């Protein structure tokens, strides 16, 4: 399968601006962001700290409202959170008093899914993330990487139209991060969910995405969208290829220029 998606547009971001009122006046976080995300597409967003990446994700998720402009999912304007958008944050946000299986079942229960079906769906996604032996464990008994797998299983289980991921592997050690990148790619190839993934890691963005969106320094706007025409399946060995390394040099160079803008 090639790197680019040609499906229907599922998310349309139309000239989104976000202004916060700070102690010393207005802070423009996003300054006219325009972007489209297609069905089944994997999009990663990179950029210097403070460029508005998380703010943009929160607006798509319906957790924040734009100051102007709008975001539409499947033609409908986003005004609040919705079950068609699954969100995974850097912090695992699991319920510590629930087992792995009950955490995965939680969102399904809220949607009124019957108990027999609940168990079958939860088991499917617990298997998908390789935690079938830990269904009755509590979050305190799991490693950081395992907790994040539970969060991914819970998000997939409710069958969202789009997965929104904000630095989901950012708090993990390098080895676990690499393992979860591989597992996420395998899961995405099986499930083909639309993914919008924020990261500070340029390598992570390129190994995962069909397109990498580079954000400018604040006020955040889209500086460049880089297609990643590396076929799937991708492995960690893909990072050693000339095509990957050339993309890494280009994307990192653009991000670093924006970082220098912040330092001025």
N, C-alpha and C positions, 0 to 999 in steps of 0.2 A: 504494500500500500504506500502510495506516495505521501509526501509531507503536507500538501495543501488540501483543504476541504472545499467542496463545491456545493454543499447543502444549502437549504434555505436559511435566510437570516433569522436567528432566534432572539438575539439581543441587539437593539439599536440604541446607541448612546448619541444623543442629539444636542450638541453644543452645551454640554453640562458645565456649569460654573458653581463653585462652592466658596462662600465667603464666611469666615468666622469673625465674631467680634472679640478681639483680644484686649488686654489691659491697655495697650498703647495704640489702639485703633483697629482697623480692619486687617485681617489676614486672608489673602486670596490663596486658597488651597488648590483649586482647580480653575483653569482659565480657558473655557471653551473647548472641552474634550469631545471629539467626534470619533466614533468607532462602531463597527459592526462585528458581531460574532455569529458564526454560522452553526447550524445544527451539527452535532457530533464533533465539533472542532475543539482542539486543545490550544488555548491561547495563554501565554505567559507574559507577565508584565514586570519589567525591571526599571530601575531608576534610582537616583540618589535618595537618601533618607529625607523625609519631609516633602517629597514631590507629589504627594496626594494619592499614592497607590491604594492604600487601605481606605481612604475616604471614598474613592471611586467604587471599590468593592462594596463598601457599606451602603452606598447609594443604589447600586444594582440589587443588593439584598433587601432594600427597603428599610434598613436600619437608620438611614439619614435621608433627608430631603435635599435636593439641589437648591441653590439660591435662584438659579435660572436654568433653562434647558430641561430636558427630560430623558428618562430611560424607559424604553418599552421592551417587554418580553412577549414574544409572539403577538405583537401588535397592540398589547394592552399596557397602558402606562403604569409604572411601578409607583405605588403610593404607600405601601407598607410591606412587611414580610409576607411570604407566601410559600406554600408547600411545594411549588414548582421550582423553588430555588433552595438547594441544600447548601449550608455554610459550614466550613471547617476552619477553625482558627488555630493559631500557634499553640495556645493553651487548650488542653484536651476537652475541657467542659463536659466531663462525664459526671454522672451522679454517683458519688462515692458509696451510697447506701444500696445501690443496685448492682447485681452481677453483670458480667459482660452481656449475656443474652438479654437480660431485662433492659439494659441500656440500649441495645440495638432495637428492641421491641417498642421502646417508649414512644417514638414518633408515630409508629403504626397504630398503637393503641389510641392515640389522640385522634386518629383519622377513622376510628371505629372498626378497624379490621378485627375479624373474629379470631378467637384464641387459637384454633387449630391452624388457621392460615398464618397467624402471627409467628408461631413456632417454626413453620416451614420456611417462611421468608427470612427470619432471623438466622436460622441454621445455614441457609444458602449463603448469606453474606459473611457470616462468621467463617465459613469454609473458604470463601473467596479470599479473605485476608489472612488465612492460615492460622486461625485461632480456635479450631474445633475442639482442642483439648482444654480450652480455658473458658468455656461457656458459663461455668458456675463460679468462676473466680471474680473477686472484687477488684476495682481499679488499684487499690493500695498494694495488691499482690502482683501487679504487672509492671514491666519496664516502661520507660517513656515511649519507645517505639511501638510496643504492644498497645498502649493506651491510644496512640494516634491511629493504629489500625482499627481499633474499636470505633473511634470517631468517624473514620472513613466508611466502615461497614454500616454504621447508623445512618450516615448521610445517604448512602446508596440504597438502603432498605426502603426508604419512603418513595423511591423512584422519581426523583426530581427531574425537571427538564434540563437544569443546569447546575453544576457543582461549582461553588465559589470557594476558593481556598486561599487563605491569607497566611503565607509563610508557614504552612502546616508542618514542615520538617525543620524549621529554623532553630528549635531548641534542642535538637538531637545531635549526638556525636556523629562524626563523619562517616563511620562505617554503617551505622544504623540508617543514616540519611540516604546513603547510596543504595542500601537494601530496599528501603521504602520507595525510592524513585523507580527501581526495577519493578517492584510489586505494583505500584500505581500504574505504570505503563501497561503491564500485563492485564490489570483489571480494566483499564480504559479500552484496551483492544477488544476485550470480551464484551463489555457493556456499552461502549460507544456513547458515553455521556458527553455533553458539551461541558468543557472545563475552562474556568477562568482562574488562573493560578498566579498569585503574587509571590515574588521571591527577590532576595538580594543577590542570589547566586547565579551568575551568568551561565555557568556550565549546566546547572540544573534546568534553567529556562530552555536552553538549546536541546538538551537530551529529551525533554518532555514534549516541547511545543511544536505545532505546525506553523505558528507565527509568534514572533517575539515582539511585544510592544515596548518601545523605549520611551520613557517619560522624561520630560525636561525637569530641571530644577524648579523649585517653587517660584512663581505659580505654575502648577503642573499642567502640562498639555502634552499631546502626543507629538514626540519629536520625529520618530520613524517607526514604521512597522516592517520587520524583517521576516520574510518567508524562510522557513527551514525545510528545504527540499531534500531531506535525508529520509530514505524509506524506513518504514517500520517493518518488522520489529527492530527496535534499537536496544543495544546492550551497553554495558560500561565500556566495552572495547570500541564502541562507536566514537567515544571521546578521543581516541587516538588517531582517527582518520584525518586526512588533510582537509576535507570538506568541513568537518566539525571545528578543527582548529582555526581555519580561516574565518568561520562565522564568529568564533569566540573572540578573536582579535578585533573584528569589526564592532561587535556589540559592546565588548568591554571598553573599547576606545571611545565610543559614543557616551557610555555611562560615565566614564572617567572625566570626559570634558564637562559634563553636567555637574559632577562632583566638584570640579575646580570652580565652576560658577558659584556654587554654594559658598566656597571658601573666600570668595572675593570680598 
